[in-house]
Amino acid sequence: AQPHTHKLVICGNHELGARFYFQQNTPCYTYLQDSGVTIDGVKFWGSPWTPEFNDWAFGKPRGEMADVWAA
């Protein structure tokens, strides 16, 4: 583990099973999925979604991307 006070985790298109592991936030990291957090006055937003490609994780049809990122 790294000695940093705050660790943010945002999954991406290769993390097929990671979201289930990271959804259980612990004091050592914060998982962001279509959500945000403010740390020391700085706002962070995390969204793993990418345009659909094969059967990769967090893929959505391009027509749905605007709705996902509008949150």
Contacts in CASP RR format, 6 or more apart in sequence:
PFRMAT RR
TARGET T0000
AUTHOR 0000-0000-0000
METHOD contacts of the structure
MODEL  1
AQPHTHKLVICGNHELGARFYFQQNTPCYTYLQDSGVTIDGVKFWGSPWT
PEFNDWAFGKPRGEMADVWAA
1 28 0 8 1.000
6 30 0 8 1.000
6 39 0 8 1.000
7 28 0 8 1.000
7 29 0 8 1.000
7 30 0 8 1.000
8 29 0 8 1.000
8 30 0 8 1.000
8 32 0 8 1.000
8 37 0 8 1.000
8 44 0 8 1.000
8 46 0 8 1.000
9 22 0 8 1.000
9 29 0 8 1.000
9 30 0 8 1.000
9 31 0 8 1.000
9 32 0 8 1.000
10 31 0 8 1.000
10 32 0 8 1.000
10 33 0 8 1.000
10 46 0 8 1.000
10 47 0 8 1.000
10 48 0 8 1.000
11 18 0 8 1.000
11 19 0 8 1.000
11 22 0 8 1.000
11 31 0 8 1.000
11 33 0 8 1.000
11 48 0 8 1.000
11 57 0 8 1.000
11 58 0 8 1.000
12 48 0 8 1.000
12 50 0 8 1.000
12 57 0 8 1.000
12 58 0 8 1.000
13 48 0 8 1.000
13 50 0 8 1.000
13 53 0 8 1.000
13 56 0 8 1.000
13 57 0 8 1.000
13 58 0 8 1.000
13 59 0 8 1.000
14 56 0 8 1.000
14 57 0 8 1.000
15 48 0 8 1.000
15 57 0 8 1.000
15 58 0 8 1.000
16 56 0 8 1.000
16 57 0 8 1.000
17 57 0 8 1.000
18 57 0 8 1.000
19 31 0 8 1.000
19 33 0 8 1.000
19 48 0 8 1.000
19 57 0 8 1.000
19 58 0 8 1.000
22 29 0 8 1.000
22 31 0 8 1.000
23 31 0 8 1.000
23 33 0 8 1.000
25 31 0 8 1.000
30 37 0 8 1.000
32 44 0 8 1.000
32 45 0 8 1.000
32 46 0 8 1.000
32 47 0 8 1.000
33 46 0 8 1.000
33 47 0 8 1.000
33 48 0 8 1.000
34 46 0 8 1.000
34 47 0 8 1.000
34 49 0 8 1.000
34 68 0 8 1.000
34 71 0 8 1.000
35 45 0 8 1.000
35 46 0 8 1.000
36 43 0 8 1.000
36 44 0 8 1.000
36 45 0 8 1.000
36 46 0 8 1.000
37 43 0 8 1.000
37 44 0 8 1.000
38 44 0 8 1.000
47 68 0 8 1.000
47 69 0 8 1.000
47 71 0 8 1.000
48 57 0 8 1.000
48 58 0 8 1.000
49 58 0 8 1.000
49 59 0 8 1.000
49 60 0 8 1.000
49 65 0 8 1.000
49 68 0 8 1.000
49 69 0 8 1.000
50 56 0 8 1.000
50 58 0 8 1.000
50 59 0 8 1.000
50 60 0 8 1.000
51 59 0 8 1.000
51 60 0 8 1.000
51 61 0 8 1.000
51 62 0 8 1.000
51 65 0 8 1.000
52 59 0 8 1.000
52 60 0 8 1.000
52 61 0 8 1.000
52 62 0 8 1.000
53 59 0 8 1.000
60 68 0 8 1.000
END
